[in-house]
């Protein structure tokens, strides 16, 4: 019993002696490494903020600005960590080799994720769209809310968020209508009415709507000739974030201006002839 206690005391004393010798021999290296790491973190934060402010001043896209700032921060922290490890006498060459081998294996395992990151990097550099644009891709339409390296988030008027992996955006046919969405409408007037008058009334009421896109004027004209009506086609650009709200208001204003000016809007009619064949 006493022998075991003496052995444990000797082991504890040896461990204590090793710790004391380690801190005596490497205390300055450890302290220097910690100071270097703290300075590196501080510099990384300051330089990252400076890069983001510079990009904002140059009116770069907000997504690209944040990406560049984050990349600079990561690079500075990585360089600082390598210097700190070197200060402690730890060689980083085997560590880098191990990281490379692990990265290769992980890359093969997560090819889908890496393809999303590669596509996201492509989007950030080429900027086929930016936050606030309205895009249609893979049968989905929405306003770009945020762009990440792995995925892009769209939203619609109902505040529904749509997350699309970036690999399904790059290389696909992409429609970008910026902040607006095209609405294509149609309304019929009777053949007895003057089409030019009706077209002028519709143009005037649409031009007075300040909510519509002012850069692109509405297009109004004869679209087709139906059985019971002359069909007028209307193409108007509406703000994406208020698309349905403005669409209903446009339809109401068109109906009201035609009704107030006594323009006949006919309903479908069919002429039926009954043949009476009596047996003589």
C-alpha positions in Angstrom: 0.0 0.0 0.0 2.8 2.4 1.0 4.8 1.3 -2.0 2.0 2.2 -4.4 1.5 5.5 -2.8 5.2 6.3 -3.1 5.1 5.3 -6.8 2.1 7.6 -7.5 3.8 10.5 -5.7 7.0 9.9 -7.8 4.9 9.9 -11.0 3.1 13.1 -10.0 6.4 14.7 -9.1 7.9 13.7 -12.5 4.9 15.1 -14.3 5.1 18.3 -12.3 8.8 18.6 -13.1 8.1 18.1 -16.8 5.5 20.8 -16.8 7.8 23.2 -15.0 10.6 22.5 -17.4 8.3 22.9 -20.4 7.1 26.3 -19.3 10.6 27.4 -18.3 12.0 26.4 -21.7 9.1 27.4 -23.9 7.3 30.2 -21.9 8.7 33.0 -24.0 7.9 31.1 -27.3 4.3 30.4 -26.1 3.9 34.0 -24.9 5.3 35.3 -28.2 3.0 33.0 -30.2 -0.1 34.2 -28.3 0.9 37.8 -28.8 1.4 37.2 -32.6 -2.0 35.4 -32.8 -3.8 38.2 -31.0 -2.1 40.9 -33.2 -3.0 38.8 -36.3 -6.7 38.6 -35.3 -6.8 42.4 -34.6 -5.1 43.2 -38.0 -7.4 40.7 -39.8 -10.5 42.4 -38.4 -9.3 45.9 -39.3 -8.1 45.0 -42.8 -11.4 43.1 -43.5 -13.4 46.1 -42.4 -11.2 48.4 -44.5 -11.6 46.2 -47.6 -15.4 46.1 -47.2 -15.6 49.9 -46.8 -13.3 50.4 -49.9 -15.5 48.1 -51.9 -18.6 49.9 -50.8 -17.0 53.2 -51.7 -16.3 51.9 -55.2 -20.0 50.9 -55.4 -19.2 47.2 -55.8 -22.0 44.6 -55.2 -22.6 44.0 -51.5 -22.2 40.2 -51.9 -18.9 40.6 -53.7 -17.7 43.1 -51.0 -18.5 40.8 -48.1 -16.9 37.9 -49.9 -13.6 39.8 -50.5 -13.6 41.0 -46.9 -14.1 37.5 -45.5 -11.4 36.1 -47.8 -8.8 38.6 -46.8 -9.6 38.0 -43.1 -9.2 34.2 -43.5 -5.9 34.6 -45.3 -4.5 36.9 -42.7 -5.6 34.6 -39.8 -4.1 31.6 -41.6 -0.7 33.4 -42.2 -0.7 34.5 -38.5 -1.4 30.9 -37.3 1.6 29.6 -39.4 3.9 32.3 -38.0 2.7 31.6 -34.4 3.3 27.8 -34.8 6.8 28.5 -36.2 7.5 30.8 -33.2 6.7 27.8 -30.9 9.1 25.6 -32.9 6.4 23.5 -34.5 7.0 22.7 -38.2 3.9 23.3 -40.3 5.1 21.3 -43.3 3.8 17.9 -42.1 0.6 19.6 -40.9 0.1 21.2 -44.4 0.7 17.8 -46.0 -1.9 16.1 -43.8 -4.4 18.9 -44.5 -3.8 18.4 -48.2 -4.4 14.7 -48.0 -7.6 15.1 -45.9 -8.8 17.8 -48.2 -8.4 15.5 -51.2 -10.4 12.8 -49.5 -13.1 15.2 -48.3 -13.3 16.7 -51.8 -14.1 13.4 -53.3 -16.8 12.8 -50.7 -18.5 16.2 -51.0 -18.3 16.9 -54.8 -21.8 18.2 -54.8 -21.1 20.7 -52.1 -17.9 21.8 -53.7 -19.7 22.2 -57.0 -22.1 24.5 -55.3 -19.2 26.6 -53.8 -17.5 26.7 -57.2 -20.8 27.9 -58.8 -21.3 30.5 -56.1 -17.8 31.8 -56.6 -18.6 32.1 -60.3 -21.8 34.0 -59.6 -20.0 36.4 -57.3 -17.3 37.1 -59.9 -19.4 37.4 -63.0 -22.5 38.8 -61.3 -25.3 37.7 -63.7 -27.6 39.1 -61.0 -27.4 41.0 -57.7 -29.5 41.3 -54.6 -32.9 42.9 -55.6 -33.0 41.5 -59.1 -35.9 39.3 -60.3 -34.7 36.0 -61.8 -36.3 33.0 -63.4 -34.4 29.7 -63.4 -35.3 26.0 -63.2 -39.0 27.0 -63.4 -38.7 29.1 -60.3 -39.2 32.9 -60.2 -38.4 35.3 -57.4 -36.5 38.3 -56.2 -32.9 37.7 -55.1 -32.7 38.2 -51.3 -29.2 36.9 -50.6 -26.3 35.2 -52.4 -24.1 32.7 -50.6 -21.3 30.6 -51.8 -23.4 27.4 -51.6 -26.8 28.7 -52.4 -29.0 31.6 -53.5 -32.1 32.7 -51.6 -35.1 34.1 -53.5 -38.3 35.6 -52.1 -41.7 36.6 -53.4 -44.5 38.9 -52.5 -45.8 36.5 -49.9 -42.4 36.5 -48.1 -41.8 32.8 -49.1 -38.1 32.1 -49.3 -36.8 29.8 -52.1 -33.4 28.3 -51.7 -31.6 27.2 -54.9 -28.2 25.4 -54.8 -25.9 27.5 -57.0 -24.9 24.5 -59.2 -28.5 24.6 -60.5 -28.1 28.3 -61.5 -24.7 28.4 -63.3 -24.9 26.9 -66.8 -28.7 27.1 -66.9 -30.8 29.5 -69.0 -31.4 32.5 -66.7 -34.0 35.3 -67.1 -33.2 38.5 -65.2 -35.8 41.2 -65.3 -34.1 43.2 -62.5 -36.6 44.8 -60.1 -39.7 44.3 -62.2 -41.9 41.5 -63.6 -43.7 41.7 -67.0 -47.5 41.3 -66.9 -49.3 40.4 -70.1 -53.0 41.2 -70.0 -55.9 41.1 -72.5 -59.3 42.6 -72.6 -62.0 42.5 -75.3 -64.1 45.3 -76.7 -67.1 45.1 -79.0 -66.6 45.3 -82.8 -68.8 48.4 -82.8 -66.3 50.3 -80.6 -63.3 52.4 -81.8 -60.1 50.4 -80.9 -57.9 53.6 -81.1 -60.1 55.3 -78.5 -59.9 52.4 -76.1 -56.2 52.0 -76.6 -55.7 55.7 -75.8 -57.9 55.4 -72.6 -55.9 52.5 -71.3 -52.6 54.1 -72.1 -53.6 57.3 -70.2 -54.8 55.4 -67.1 -51.6 53.3 -67.0 -49.3 56.4 -67.5 -50.9 58.0 -64.4 -50.0 55.1 -62.2 -46.8 56.0 -60.4 -46.3 52.5 -59.0 -45.5 51.1 -62.5 -42.0 50.9 -63.9 -41.2 54.4 -65.3 -38.3 53.2 -67.4 -40.4 51.0 -69.7 -43.6 52.4 -71.1 -46.7 50.1 -71.2 -47.5 48.6 -74.6 -51.2 48.5 -75.7 -52.5 47.4 -79.1 -54.8 45.0 -80.9 -53.8 41.5 -80.0 -56.3 39.4 -81.9 -59.8 39.3 -83.4 -62.1 37.0 -81.5 -65.6 35.7 -82.4 -67.3 38.3 -80.2 -64.7 41.0 -79.6 -61.6 42.8 -80.6 -59.0 41.7 -78.1 -56.6 44.4 -76.8 -53.2 43.2 -75.5 -51.5 45.1 -72.6 -47.9 44.6 -71.6 -46.9 46.4 -68.4 -43.9 46.1 -66.1 -44.8 45.8 -62.4 -42.5 45.9 -59.3 -41.8 42.3 -58.3 -42.3 42.9 -54.5 -45.9 44.2 -55.2 -46.7 42.2 -58.4 -50.1 40.8 -57.6 -51.2 43.9 -55.7 -50.4 46.2 -58.6 -51.8 43.6 -61.1 -55.2 43.7 -59.5 -55.1 47.5 -59.4 -54.2 47.7 -63.1 -57.0 45.4 -64.0 -59.5 47.4 -62.0 -58.3 50.7 -63.4 -58.6 49.4 -67.0 -62.1 48.1 -66.4 -63.1 51.3 -64.7 -61.9 53.7 -67.4 -63.6 51.6 -70.2 -66.8 51.5 -68.2 -66.8 55.2 -67.4 -66.4 56.0 -71.1 -69.2 53.6 -72.1 -66.9 51.2 -74.0 -68.8 47.9 -74.5 -67.0 44.9 -73.1 -68.9 42.0 -74.6 -69.3 38.5 -73.3 -69.0 35.4 -75.6 -72.1 34.9 -77.7 -73.3 32.1 -79.9 -75.9 32.2 -82.6 -78.1 29.0 -82.7 -80.4 28.2 -85.6 -83.1 25.6 -85.0 -84.3 23.8 -88.1 -87.8 22.6 -87.9 -88.2 19.6 -90.2 -91.8 18.5 -90.0 -93.0 15.3 -91.4 -95.7 15.9 -94.0 
